[in-house]
Amino acid sequence: MAAYSVLSSGYYEIPRAEVLARQKINGVLVSPVWQQIGDVDKFGISFTPTKASRYRKNARVRTKAVEVVMQTDSAITFTCYQFSPFVRMMALLGEKMAYSQTSGTFTYETKGAVGLHFVGKQDISTVTIEHGVTPTNFPAEAFKVVDPELGIVEILSLPSGVTETTDIKIKGANAAIAAGSRNKTKIGANVSNTLEFMVRDVGAASNPKAYHLFECEVSPNGEINFIGEDDFTSQEFSGSILDTSEGFGYMIELAA
């Protein structure tokens, strides 16, 4: 009986990885900085060849004479559980926009209808509501600022002389928002996300390695849940690994 040597138990793997990515637009990196994707439930790639086969017919039984690979399809899937600004932008097929606000005062002109009014400024305070040719303020009990961070004021009731067609002015102060301190994303600005990936093995029971995928086209797969079940939400992405002048990418073995 043959007795082969036993492979090291170090070849068993429980896969764990840190996923890094950076975005490209028209083949050009948006930034040289890599973004952490964070807690990823799964990250998998697959290759599916399409083959052409010829079964010879000059014998009693047809047998395969030749098989040629005509096409190779690649796929990538991953599921994110941490919604960093970068991941949220990917989920919305979005594009980062310039966003800032100078401190000062605002005047929002609208009609005196009971309900919620968005004043178009964030981080608002000291709000008043004026009406009439000779400006008269709404009494304090007639309105309230329900969401100062977003800029929502609710009119609760209409004082004497004000109807739902009366012109009113909502006035107040707004704080400064420094450029780059908050994100603003244009939803659906891209048809897909073009990403470069680095997948770094971090498993305790695995062989240290990293996968470098040069260019992938990925899109959100399924709904983007704003309200969901009483559990941590996730977002699945899927797409293809593109062939570049350097190929699909590399697997790099790392020091233990």
N, C-alpha and C positions, 0 to 999 in steps of 0.2 A: 504494500500500500504506500502510495506516495505521501510524503510528509513535507508540505510546503511551509516556509516560515510565515509567521503571523505578521500582518501589517500592523504598524503602530496604531494604537487607539487614538492618537492625535489626528488621524484622518477622518474621524467622525466629526460632524458639524451640527451645531444648533445655530442657525443663521441669525445674526444681529448686525445691524449696519447703521452708520451715519451717512445720510444722503445730503450731498452738497450740489448746488446748481447755480448756473448763471445764465442770463437771458441774452438771446441774440435777436437782432432785427435786421433783416436783409443780409444775413451772414456776418454782421458786425456786432461784437459784444457791446451791450448797453453799459456795462461796468466791468472792470477787471476783478471786482470783489466777488467771492463765492458766497452764496446765501445758504444757511442751514435750513433744511426742510423739517428737521426735528423728528418727532415721534411718528415713524412710518410703519404701518401695520404689516405691509408686504411691499416688496419691490422685486419684480421679476421681468426677465427678458426671454424671448423665445424666437426661434427661427424655424420657418416652415418652407421646405423646398417644394416646388412644383416640378414634376418630372414628366417627360415624354418617354413612353416605353413602346418597343416593337416586339410583338410576339410572332415568331416565324410560322408560316403556314405550309412549309414544304416538308412536313413530317406528319406522322400519324397523330401525334399529340402536339398542340401548340405550346411552344416554350419561349421564354423571354430571351431575345437575342441581344438587345441593347437597351440601355436606360440612360437617359441624359437629363441632367438638371437644367430646366429652362428658366427658372425664376426662383429667387429666394425672398420670401416675405419675412419681415422682422416685426416684433411687437414688444411693447413695454407697458407695464401696468404698475401703479403704486397707489397706496391709500394713505392720505395724510390725516393726522389727528390733531396737529397743532396749527392754528391759523395765524401764522405770522403775516405781516403786511404783504410779503412776497407771495406766500401761498394763497392768500385771499385774492390778490391781484390775478394770479394764474386761474383761480376758480371762476373768476368773472370774465376771463379772456380780456383783461383790462390793460390799460396803459396809464402809467403814472403821469399825473398832471401837476403843474405848479400850483401851490396852495399856500396862501398867507393872508393875513388880515392886519391892517393897521388899527391901532387904538383910536377911538374917537366917538362920535355920536352918529346916530342913524335916524332917518325918517322914512317910515313905510306907509305909503298911501293906499287905502283900501276902502271897502264899504263896511258900514256898521252892522255886520251880521253876527249873530250869536254863534259861537263856535271857535275853532282853532285857526290861528293865523300864523304863517311862517314869515318872519320879517326879513329873511335873507342874510342875516348876520348871526355869527356864533358867539357864545360867551357874553350874553347880554345882561344888563342890570339897569336899575333906576328907570323903569319903564313907566311912561304915561301915555294916555290916549286923549287926543284933542278932537273936538268937533265944533262946527259953527264958524260963521264969518268972523265973529269975535271969539277967538279960541277959548273953549271951555273944556276942562278936563273931566273925564269919566270919574265918578267916585271910586274909591279904592275897592269897594266891595263888588263893583261891576265887572272886574277882570282880574286875572292873575297870570303870572309867568309860570307856565307849567313845565317848561324845559328850557332853562337858560343856556345850557350847553349847545343845544341844536338851534335855538331861537324861535320857540313856539310860545305864543301868547294866546290865552283863551278868554274870549269875551263871554261873561256869564249872563249878563242882562243888559238891556239898553235903557239908558237914562231918558228922562222926559225930553222930547224934541228930537230924538234919534230913531230912525227906522233902518231897515236893512238896506235901503238905497242911499242912505246918508253918507257923504264923503267923510272919512275920518283919517287921522294921522296917528300912527303908533310911533312914539319916539323913545329913545333911550341911549344908553352908552354901550359900547362894545369893547372888549379887551383885545390886545394885540395877539396875533398868532404868528410866530416866527416861521419863515420859510424853511421847509424841511422838518419841522417838528411834528407834523401830522401828514398823513397820506390822503390823497384824493385820487380816485381811480375812475377813468372813463370806461364804463361798462361796455363790453362787446366791441372794443376798439380793434381787436385782433381776431382772426378766424381760428388761430391755434397759437400755442406757445412754442417757440423754438428755443430749446434749452440744451446746454452742455452739462453733463452729469459727472460727478465723482462719487462713487459709492464705496465707502471705506469700512471694511470689516472691523467690528468691535466685539465680536462674540468671545465669550470665555472658552467655549468649546468649538474652536474653528481654527483654520489656518490663516494667519494674517495676510491680507491681500486687499487690493483696491481695484475697482473697475472704473475705467475712464471712457465714457461714451461721448464722442465728439459733437454729435448733433442729433437731436431728437425732436420730433413734432408731437406734442401732446396736447390733449384737450380734456376738459372735465367730462367725466362719464356719469350720467345720471343727474338728478336734481341737485340744486344748490339749496340746502335747507336753511331757512331763516327761523322757522319754528319747527321743532321736531319732538321726538319722544324724550322722556326723562332719562337721557343717557348722553354720553359724550358724542358729539356729532363728528362725522368724518366726510372726506371728499375723495372720491376715486378719480384717478386720471389714467388715460390710456392713449396709446399712439404708436408711432413707428420709430425705429432707429434708422437714420439715413446713412447711406454710404457716401463717404467723403473721399478726397484725394488721399487721405491717410487710412481709409477703411472705416469700419464701424467704431473702433476703439481698441483699448488694450485691457488686459488683466495683468496687474503688477503684483508680484509676491513681495511681501514686506518682511522686515526683520521681526523675529518673534519677540 
